Amino acid sequence: MCGIVGWVDYERELGRERATLTAMTRTMSLRGPDDEGIWLDGHAALGHRRLAVIDVVGGVQPMSRGPATIVYSGETYNYRELRRDLEARGYRFSTASDTEVVLNAYLEWGAGLVERMNGMFAFAIWDQRSQELLLARDRMGIKPLYYAPTPAGVLFGSEPKAILANPAFTARIDEEGLCEVLSFCKTPGHAVFRGMYELIPGHTITVSRQGLADRRYWALTAREHTDDVPATVAHVRELLDDIVERQLISDVPLCTLLSGGLDSSALTALADRALGETDVRSFAVDFVDETGGFVPDAMRDTPDGPFVHDVAKHVGSNHSDVVLANDQLASPEASHTVLQARDLPGMGDMDSSLYLLFAEIRRQSTVALSGESADEVFGGYRWFHDPEAIAKPDFPWAGPFRGGGLDLLDQSLRDRISAYQRQRYQEAIEEVPHLPNGNGSVTPHERRMREVCYLHLTRMVQMLLDRKDRMSMAVGLEVRVPFCDHRLVEYVFNTPWSFKTFDGREKSLLRGAVADVLPQSVVERRKAPYPATQNPGYERMIRERLADVAADSSSPAHPYLDHAAIADTLAKPLGGVSLQQDRMSLERALALNDWLAAYHPTANGAA
């Protein structure tokens, strides 16, 4: 997996900047706990922190072959096929790592190597011949990569903190950045801090003396779907079998994340079949006193526990439950670690519980398979099936979440966030690729659902992948997301919405493809989101923290808060706040305050 950093400056000798590059590199120490490497040469400097997964001994970075040097984060799942192709072309290899394959692929195909790669990756290659830097990111944006242009080059890193560690960059936030960080969308390319950007998924950037040149090498396109429903279901299964088998490649212990939902259960069952005689290892999260005292709410009908255990028994997995307590979820230590991992305000116990789960898993495994993104690919969220949410000219998920998260912010700020979000929504809609409506064959509903699926695959999925990456890499755990394989995403995106709901339920294509490997209880289970604790002890702790923030006029978030609304919320009886709305608002306000206090971004018109 790893963390990468770098610096190109065509007017400075970077060989003298080892101390600065080392400081940048060490911000990535959690992403790469196994090794550190520094490479400096003239106008280029590259740093790498390694989490060793494939070829533990040989895959040391930065890695050089001939005129090219690479720092690489991620996994290339088809590296064995690429290696065979390159060997047939005369290349020789001294390691068994996928990094060396990517580097030699660059020497053979240049920037065009990315079109040949299947995987999750972010990498930088310095070419001494042309004195150019290539930055690349995978198609779905599974692995992050940030950059900041400078007058004479560029700074880059896997996370914003790497760039912030260079004295040449100052953390500033303007009106747009504040709205971006508080809205419920993730704008491709936006990094919140003024002057910093995130490389857009499916793009490369070439840095030269002439400046930065962006190239899109992949995007969702509209294609006619010619398979019928049975053939579509069969092809989805074929793809999943191949994807899971590819993503089980590892030289270190591997496991699955199991929630008892359709997505994670399918991956656990398919992984178990692919491993043959070896039992798959699985982990699930739960909360103290949760399963026995669970109360259905607007988001969740059932607790995960019984379904998790049904799957574990059905497939015979080596299973462990990770049970979290309130003091863990609300602890200052967990909040601090989550903030440092994100570099931005987080999502309360949705973040801290994921971080704590990953930390426990990391004691026994280095790689995990996750069902993340299946809802975006197959249409699993409840608002996909809510005519009112679909009809609104807004991000469909904004309705369920906007009230829960922004209610405690100043009204004028909330209005500016809403206007910003409407603008970003309209930009996204204008990108959507549509099929020509020959003979009226594309109904208005099918057209709208294509838009809704596109919004999820290019905006919402980025929020979730970012959260997954930050929380997992904070403990040095590599989490793979099979449902983000671009072949599966492209194929399912172009299936009609009527196919995605052919059995009258959500995620029909996925259910049809994997029903034979799952217990009936999971096949019939209704979609449930990632769990949040219902224990009132957690609510009490965050209430107390926000009361302190609101009472302190020097608190960084004080000017951005609606203090009357905070007083009303805190006056409600314990347990009387809505899990979906009020509590999320408490968490968001606290997260904003913690972020402003820790990062001290200079405000440029953001007040």
Solvent accessible surface area in square Angstrom, and as a share of the most:
residue,aa,sasa,rsa
1,M,6,0.02
2,C,7,0.04
3,G,0,0.00
4,I,0,0.00
5,V,1,0.00
6,G,0,0.00
7,W,7,0.03
8,V,0,0.00
9,D,12,0.06
10,Y,19,0.07
11,E,148,0.67
12,R,104,0.38
13,E,68,0.31
14,L,0,0.00
15,G,39,0.38
16,R,196,0.71
17,E,37,0.16
18,R,133,0.49
19,A,84,0.65
20,T,25,0.14
21,L,0,0.00
22,T,25,0.14
23,A,49,0.38
24,M,0,0.00
25,T,1,0.00
26,R,141,0.51
27,T,42,0.24
28,M,1,0.00
29,S,40,0.26
30,L,101,0.50
31,R,4,0.02
32,G,0,0.00
33,P,64,0.40
34,D,76,0.40
35,D,54,0.28
36,E,50,0.23
37,G,11,0.11
38,I,38,0.19
39,W,52,0.18
40,L,33,0.17
41,D,55,0.28
42,G,28,0.27
43,H,46,0.20
44,A,0,0.00
45,A,0,0.00
46,L,0,0.00
47,G,0,0.00
48,H,1,0.00
49,R,36,0.13
50,R,15,0.06
51,L,2,0.01
52,A,7,0.06
53,V,3,0.02
54,I,17,0.09
55,D,22,0.12
56,V,72,0.41
57,V,133,0.76
58,G,24,0.23
59,G,2,0.02
60,V,76,0.44
61,Q,9,0.04
62,P,28,0.18
63,M,10,0.04
64,S,49,0.32
65,R,63,0.23
66,G,71,0.68
67,P,36,0.22
68,A,0,0.00
69,T,3,0.02
70,I,0,0.00
71,V,0,0.00
72,Y,4,0.01
73,S,2,0.01
74,G,4,0.04
75,E,5,0.02
76,T,1,0.01
77,Y,13,0.05
78,N,20,0.10
79,Y,15,0.06
80,R,123,0.45
81,E,63,0.28
82,L,13,0.07
83,R,58,0.21
84,R,148,0.54
85,D,49,0.26
86,L,0,0.00
87,E,66,0.30
88,A,93,0.72
89,R,120,0.44
90,G,49,0.47
91,Y,47,0.18
92,R,180,0.66
93,F,31,0.13
94,S,93,0.60
95,T,21,0.12
96,A,58,0.45
97,S,1,0.01
98,D,8,0.04
99,T,6,0.03
100,E,1,0.00
101,V,0,0.00
102,V,1,0.00
103,L,0,0.00
104,N,6,0.03
105,A,1,0.01
106,Y,26,0.10
107,L,45,0.22
108,E,59,0.27
109,W,45,0.16
110,G,25,0.24
111,A,34,0.26
112,G,28,0.27
113,L,0,0.00
114,V,0,0.00
115,E,80,0.36
116,R,102,0.37
117,M,2,0.01
118,N,13,0.07
119,G,16,0.15
120,M,1,0.00
121,F,0,0.00
122,A,0,0.00
123,F,0,0.00
124,A,0,0.00
125,I,0,0.00
126,W,1,0.00
127,D,6,0.03
128,Q,69,0.31
129,R,154,0.56
130,S,57,0.37
131,Q,55,0.24
132,E,57,0.26
133,L,1,0.00
134,L,8,0.04
135,L,0,0.00
136,A,0,0.00
137,R,6,0.02
138,D,1,0.01
139,R,17,0.06
140,M,9,0.04
141,G,2,0.02
142,I,10,0.05
143,K,3,0.01
144,P,4,0.02
145,L,0,0.00
146,Y,6,0.02
147,Y,27,0.10
148,A,1,0.01
149,P,59,0.37
150,T,33,0.19
151,P,149,0.94
152,A,16,0.13
153,G,7,0.07
154,V,0,0.00
155,L,1,0.00
156,F,0,0.00
157,G,0,0.00
158,S,1,0.00
159,E,9,0.04
160,P,1,0.01
161,K,35,0.15
162,A,0,0.00
163,I,0,0.00
164,L,43,0.21
165,A,35,0.27
166,N,2,0.01
167,P,114,0.72
168,A,66,0.51
169,F,28,0.12
170,T,65,0.38
171,A,18,0.14
172,R,100,0.37
173,I,5,0.02
174,D,23,0.12
175,E,57,0.26
176,E,78,0.35
177,G,0,0.00
178,L,1,0.01
179,C,3,0.02
180,E,11,0.05
181,V,17,0.10
182,L,2,0.01
183,S,8,0.05
184,F,21,0.09
185,C,6,0.03
186,K,29,0.12
187,T,16,0.10
188,P,37,0.23
189,G,14,0.13
190,H,30,0.13
191,A,4,0.03
192,V,8,0.05
193,F,3,0.01
194,R,132,0.48
195,G,34,0.33
196,M,4,0.02
197,Y,98,0.37
198,E,5,0.02
199,L,1,0.00
200,I,59,0.30
201,P,23,0.14
202,G,0,0.00
203,H,23,0.10
204,T,2,0.01
205,I,3,0.01
206,T,42,0.25
207,V,0,0.00
208,S,18,0.12
209,R,139,0.51
210,Q,164,0.73
211,G,30,0.29
212,L,63,0.31
213,A,62,0.48
214,D,81,0.42
215,R,89,0.33
216,R,158,0.58
217,Y,25,0.10
218,W,37,0.13
219,A,33,0.25
220,L,14,0.07
221,T,66,0.38
222,A,30,0.23
223,R,129,0.47
224,E,130,0.58
225,H,34,0.15
226,T,121,0.70
227,D,51,0.27
228,D,81,0.42
229,V,38,0.22
230,P,96,0.60
231,A,43,0.33
232,T,0,0.00
233,V,25,0.14
234,A,51,0.39
235,H,62,0.28
236,V,0,0.00
237,R,36,0.13
238,E,108,0.49
239,L,16,0.08
240,L,0,0.00
241,D,63,0.33
242,D,49,0.25
243,I,1,0.00
244,V,1,0.00
245,E,112,0.50
246,R,54,0.20
247,Q,5,0.02
248,L,24,0.12
249,I,31,0.16
250,S,29,0.19
251,D,87,0.45
252,V,31,0.18
253,P,79,0.50
254,L,32,0.16
255,C,0,0.00
256,T,0,0.00
257,L,23,0.11
258,L,4,0.02
259,S,47,0.30
260,G,0,0.00
261,G,19,0.18
262,L,13,0.06
263,D,15,0.08
264,S,10,0.06
265,S,0,0.00
266,A,0,0.00
267,L,1,0.01
268,T,0,0.00
269,A,2,0.02
270,L,5,0.03
271,A,0,0.00
272,D,27,0.14
273,R,150,0.55
274,A,51,0.39
275,L,59,0.29
276,G,54,0.52
277,E,177,0.79
278,T,85,0.49
279,D,90,0.47
280,V,1,0.01
281,R,53,0.19
282,S,0,0.00
283,F,2,0.01
284,A,5,0.04
285,V,17,0.10
286,D,32,0.16
287,F,8,0.03
288,V,59,0.34
289,D,119,0.62
290,E,17,0.08
291,T,52,0.30
292,G,84,0.81
293,G,50,0.48
294,F,33,0.14
295,V,97,0.56
296,P,86,0.54
297,D,46,0.24
298,A,76,0.59
299,M,42,0.19
300,R,12,0.04
301,D,55,0.29
302,T,45,0.26
303,P,25,0.16
304,D,16,0.08
305,G,11,0.11
306,P,63,0.40
307,F,32,0.13
308,V,2,0.01
309,H,89,0.40
310,D,58,0.30
311,V,0,0.00
312,A,13,0.10
313,K,176,0.74
314,H,96,0.43
315,V,23,0.13
316,G,38,0.36
317,S,16,0.10
318,N,80,0.41
319,H,45,0.20
320,S,27,0.17
321,D,63,0.33
322,V,11,0.07
323,V,82,0.47
324,L,5,0.02
325,A,30,0.23
326,N,30,0.15
327,D,89,0.46
328,Q,71,0.32
329,L,4,0.02
330,A,11,0.09
331,S,22,0.14
332,P,96,0.60
333,E,123,0.55
334,A,5,0.04
335,S,33,0.21
336,H,109,0.48
337,T,33,0.19
338,V,11,0.06
339,L,15,0.07
340,Q,63,0.28
341,A,9,0.07
342,R,22,0.08
343,D,0,0.00
344,L,29,0.14
345,P,11,0.07
346,G,8,0.07
347,M,65,0.29
348,G,22,0.21
349,D,1,0.00
350,M,44,0.20
351,D,0,0.00
352,S,5,0.03
353,S,0,0.00
354,L,12,0.06
355,Y,35,0.13
356,L,29,0.14
357,L,7,0.03
358,F,1,0.00
359,A,31,0.24
360,E,61,0.27
361,I,0,0.00
362,R,64,0.24
363,R,184,0.67
364,Q,83,0.37
365,S,4,0.02
366,T,12,0.07
367,V,0,0.00
368,A,0,0.00
369,L,1,0.00
370,S,9,0.06
371,G,12,0.11
372,E,36,0.16
373,S,4,0.02
374,A,0,0.00
375,D,11,0.06
376,E,0,0.00
377,V,3,0.02
378,F,1,0.00
379,G,0,0.00
380,G,1,0.01
381,Y,22,0.08
382,R,60,0.22
383,W,14,0.05
384,F,4,0.02
385,H,74,0.33
386,D,60,0.31
387,P,110,0.69
388,E,118,0.53
389,A,15,0.11
390,I,11,0.05
391,A,81,0.62
392,K,101,0.43
393,P,105,0.66
394,D,20,0.10
395,F,2,0.01
396,P,4,0.03
397,W,2,0.01
398,A,1,0.01
399,G,47,0.46
400,P,31,0.20
401,F,38,0.16
402,R,66,0.24
403,G,24,0.23
404,G,0,0.00
405,G,2,0.02
406,L,6,0.03
407,D,44,0.23
408,L,4,0.02
409,L,3,0.01
410,D,47,0.24
411,Q,91,0.41
412,S,58,0.37
413,L,3,0.02
414,R,60,0.22
415,D,78,0.40
416,R,73,0.27
417,I,1,0.01
418,S,26,0.16
419,A,46,0.36
420,Y,17,0.06
421,Q,1,0.01
422,R,134,0.49
423,Q,97,0.43
424,R,29,0.11
425,Y,14,0.05
426,Q,89,0.40
427,E,63,0.28
428,A,0,0.00
429,I,32,0.16
430,E,129,0.58
431,E,85,0.38
432,V,13,0.07
433,P,28,0.18
434,H,48,0.22
435,L,36,0.18
436,P,115,0.72
437,N,89,0.46
438,G,41,0.40
439,N,167,0.85
440,G,53,0.51
441,S,84,0.54
442,V,35,0.20
443,T,64,0.37
444,P,118,0.74
445,H,104,0.47
446,E,43,0.19
447,R,111,0.40
448,R,41,0.15
449,M,2,0.01
450,R,31,0.11
451,E,23,0.10
452,V,0,0.00
453,C,3,0.02
454,Y,20,0.08
455,L,0,0.00
456,H,0,0.00
457,L,6,0.03
458,T,29,0.17
459,R,11,0.04
460,M,13,0.06
461,V,0,0.00
462,Q,11,0.05
463,M,40,0.18
464,L,22,0.11
465,L,1,0.01
466,D,18,0.09
467,R,9,0.03
468,K,4,0.02
469,D,1,0.01
470,R,3,0.01
471,M,0,0.00
472,S,2,0.01
473,M,1,0.00
474,A,10,0.08
475,V,30,0.17
476,G,0,0.00
477,L,0,0.00
478,E,0,0.00
479,V,2,0.01
480,R,1,0.00
481,V,2,0.01
482,P,0,0.00
483,F,0,0.00
484,C,4,0.02
485,D,10,0.05
486,H,30,0.13
487,R,68,0.25
488,L,0,0.00
489,V,0,0.00
490,E,28,0.13
491,Y,38,0.14
492,V,0,0.00
493,F,6,0.02
494,N,11,0.06
495,T,6,0.03
496,P,42,0.26
497,W,21,0.07
498,S,64,0.41
499,F,36,0.15
500,K,5,0.02
501,T,32,0.18
502,F,86,0.36
503,D,62,0.32
504,G,70,0.67
505,R,71,0.26
506,E,19,0.08
507,K,6,0.03
508,S,0,0.00
509,L,1,0.00
510,L,0,0.00
511,R,17,0.06
512,G,36,0.34
513,A,4,0.03
514,V,0,0.00
515,A,39,0.30
516,D,104,0.54
517,V,9,0.05
518,L,10,0.05
519,P,18,0.11
520,Q,111,0.49
521,S,41,0.26
522,V,1,0.01
523,V,14,0.08
524,E,104,0.47
525,R,21,0.08
526,R,126,0.46
527,K,30,0.13
528,A,22,0.17
529,P,29,0.19
530,Y,57,0.21
531,P,13,0.08
532,A,16,0.13
533,T,1,0.00
534,Q,49,0.22
535,N,30,0.16
536,P,67,0.42
537,G,9,0.08
538,Y,5,0.02
539,E,10,0.05
540,R,114,0.41
541,M,65,0.29
542,I,6,0.03
543,R,26,0.10
544,E,100,0.45
545,R,76,0.28
546,L,0,0.00
547,A,40,0.31
548,D,100,0.52
549,V,17,0.09
550,A,23,0.17
551,A,91,0.71
552,D,66,0.34
553,S,90,0.58
554,S,90,0.58
555,S,12,0.08
556,P,50,0.32
557,A,0,0.00
558,H,46,0.20
559,P,100,0.63
560,Y,27,0.10
561,L,8,0.04
562,D,37,0.19
563,H,67,0.30
564,A,73,0.56
565,A,26,0.20
566,I,3,0.01
567,A,59,0.46
568,D,97,0.50
569,T,10,0.06
570,L,47,0.23
571,A,85,0.66
572,K,78,0.33
573,P,103,0.65
574,L,73,0.37
575,G,52,0.50
576,G,41,0.40
577,V,15,0.08
578,S,49,0.31
579,L,47,0.23
580,Q,35,0.16
581,Q,78,0.35
582,D,22,0.12
583,R,10,0.04
584,M,39,0.17
585,S,2,0.01
586,L,0,0.00
587,E,14,0.06
588,R,26,0.09
589,A,1,0.01
590,L,7,0.03
591,A,15,0.11
592,L,0,0.00
593,N,15,0.07
594,D,36,0.19
595,W,0,0.00
596,L,20,0.10
597,A,43,0.34
598,A,45,0.35
599,Y,34,0.13
600,H,134,0.60
601,P,16,0.10
602,T,69,0.40
603,A,54,0.42
604,N,58,0.30
605,G,64,0.61
606,A,1,0.01
607,A,104,0.80
